Amino acid sequence: MALVAHFDLDLHQMDVKTAFLNGDLKEDVYVKQPEGFSSSNGEHLVCKLIKSIYGLKQASRQWHLKFYGVISSFDFEENTMDQCIYQKVSESKICFLILYVDDILLASNDKGLLHEVKQFLSRNFNMKDMGETSYVIGIKIHRDRT
């Protein structure tokens, strides 16, 4: 927030809908089917998962790995001190991306770059664009640019 205020960056927010369902599983995971999904002989069936689901121990990690792979392909670099902060620099344009579980803050000095990043994220994930940030992780944001 200090950088946003100091450099007068635009600050926008997006939400990744069903983020944990994007993660690819590296190991075999089987789950019991819910009641009512038994075979004709009454045998209970199981399903092999190909994607993460909520409640899996590895769901959060797999989501982060998936997000890292996608955002890196758009020339964002991961911050060495905090793996949930990314930056993209293109000449004099800069965009910071802060990921908190499924909430994304985007701070940029260029509206065009900000729009490009939003479009890229929306092409790769089911996103909700929340526009300018007003409330994030329980904190109300009030900004007076005068």
C-alpha positions as CSV (number, residue, x, y, z in Angstrom):
1,M,0.0,0.0,0.0
2,A,2.9,2.3,0.7
3,L,4.2,1.9,-2.9
4,V,0.7,2.4,-4.3
5,A,0.4,5.7,-2.4
6,H,4.0,6.9,-3.0
7,F,4.0,6.3,-6.7
8,D,0.3,7.0,-7.2
9,L,-0.4,3.6,-8.8
10,D,-3.8,2.4,-9.8
11,L,-5.0,-0.4,-7.5
12,H,-7.5,-2.9,-8.7
13,Q,-8.8,-6.2,-7.3
14,M,-9.8,-9.5,-8.8
15,D,-11.1,-12.7,-7.4
16,V,-10.4,-16.2,-8.7
17,K,-13.6,-18.2,-8.6
18,T,-13.1,-21.8,-7.4
19,A,-9.3,-21.3,-7.3
20,F,-8.4,-24.7,-5.7
21,L,-10.2,-26.6,-8.5
22,N,-7.5,-25.4,-11.0
23,G,-4.6,-27.3,-9.4
24,D,-3.3,-30.4,-11.3
25,L,-2.6,-33.4,-9.1
26,K,0.8,-35.1,-9.3
27,E,-0.2,-38.2,-7.5
28,D,-3.1,-40.7,-7.6
29,V,-6.0,-39.6,-5.4
30,Y,-9.2,-41.7,-5.1
31,V,-12.4,-40.6,-3.4
32,K,-15.6,-42.5,-2.5
33,Q,-18.6,-41.5,-4.5
34,P,-21.5,-40.0,-2.6
35,E,-24.6,-41.9,-1.5
36,G,-26.6,-43.1,-4.4
37,F,-23.7,-43.7,-6.8
38,S,-23.4,-47.5,-6.4
39,S,-23.1,-50.0,-9.2
40,S,-26.0,-52.2,-10.3
41,N,-24.7,-55.0,-8.0
42,G,-24.7,-52.6,-5.0
43,E,-20.9,-52.2,-5.0
44,H,-19.7,-48.8,-3.8
45,L,-17.5,-47.1,-6.4
46,V,-14.5,-44.8,-6.2
47,C,-13.3,-42.0,-8.5
48,K,-9.8,-41.1,-9.5
49,L,-9.3,-37.3,-9.3
50,I,-7.5,-35.6,-12.1
51,K,-7.8,-32.1,-10.6
52,S,-7.7,-30.8,-7.0
53,I,-10.8,-30.3,-5.0
54,Y,-11.5,-28.4,-1.9
55,G,-10.6,-30.3,1.2
56,L,-7.5,-32.1,-0.2
57,K,-4.4,-31.5,1.8
58,Q,-2.4,-30.6,-1.4
59,A,-5.1,-28.4,-3.0
60,S,-3.6,-25.1,-1.8
61,R,-0.1,-26.0,-3.0
62,Q,-1.3,-27.3,-6.3
63,W,-3.3,-24.0,-6.9
64,H,-0.2,-22.0,-6.1
65,L,1.9,-24.0,-8.6
66,K,-0.7,-23.7,-11.3
67,F,-0.9,-19.9,-10.7
68,Y,2.9,-19.6,-10.8
69,G,3.1,-21.4,-14.1
70,V,0.4,-19.3,-15.7
71,I,1.5,-15.9,-14.5
72,S,5.2,-16.7,-15.3
73,S,4.2,-17.3,-18.9
74,F,3.1,-13.7,-19.0
75,D,6.6,-12.4,-18.0
76,F,5.7,-11.9,-14.3
77,E,8.6,-12.6,-12.0
78,E,8.1,-14.0,-8.5
79,N,9.5,-11.8,-5.6
80,T,12.4,-13.5,-3.9
81,M,11.2,-12.5,-0.5
82,D,7.5,-13.3,-0.8
83,Q,6.3,-16.0,-3.2
84,C,2.8,-14.4,-3.4
85,I,4.1,-11.1,-4.9
86,Y,4.9,-10.9,-8.6
87,Q,6.0,-8.0,-10.8
88,K,6.1,-7.3,-14.5
89,V,8.3,-4.6,-15.9
90,S,8.1,-3.4,-19.5
91,E,10.2,-0.3,-20.2
92,S,8.7,2.4,-17.9
93,K,5.5,0.4,-17.2
94,I,5.2,-1.8,-14.1
95,C,2.6,-4.0,-12.6
96,F,2.7,-5.6,-9.2
97,L,0.4,-8.6,-8.5
98,I,-0.3,-9.7,-5.0
99,L,-2.0,-13.1,-4.5
100,Y,-3.7,-13.9,-1.2
101,V,-5.3,-17.4,-1.6
102,D,-7.8,-16.5,-4.4
103,D,-7.8,-12.7,-4.0
104,I,-5.6,-10.7,-6.4
105,L,-4.5,-7.1,-6.0
106,L,-3.0,-5.4,-9.1
107,A,-1.1,-2.2,-8.8
108,S,0.2,-0.4,-11.9
109,N,1.4,2.9,-13.3
110,D,-0.2,2.1,-16.7
111,K,-3.9,1.6,-17.3
112,G,-3.2,-0.3,-20.6
113,L,-0.9,-2.8,-18.8
114,L,-3.4,-3.2,-16.0
115,H,-6.1,-4.0,-18.6
116,E,-3.8,-6.5,-20.4
117,V,-3.1,-8.3,-17.1
118,K,-6.8,-8.5,-16.3
119,Q,-7.6,-9.9,-19.7
120,F,-4.8,-12.5,-19.4
121,L,-6.0,-13.6,-16.0
122,S,-9.6,-13.9,-17.3
123,R,-8.5,-16.0,-20.3
124,N,-6.7,-18.5,-18.0
125,F,-9.0,-18.6,-14.9
126,N,-12.6,-18.0,-14.1
127,M,-12.2,-14.4,-12.7
128,K,-14.4,-11.7,-11.1
129,D,-13.1,-8.2,-11.8
130,M,-13.9,-6.1,-8.8
131,G,-12.5,-2.9,-10.2
132,E,-10.8,-0.4,-8.0
133,T,-9.9,-1.8,-4.6
134,S,-12.1,-0.6,-1.8
135,Y,-12.1,-3.5,0.7
136,V,-9.5,-6.3,0.9
137,I,-8.9,-9.0,3.6
138,G,-11.1,-7.2,6.1
139,I,-9.5,-3.8,5.5
140,K,-11.4,-0.9,4.1
141,I,-9.4,1.1,1.6
142,H,-10.2,4.8,1.2
143,R,-8.1,6.8,-1.3
144,D,-8.0,10.5,-1.8
145,R,-5.8,11.3,-4.8
146,T,-6.1,15.1,-4.4
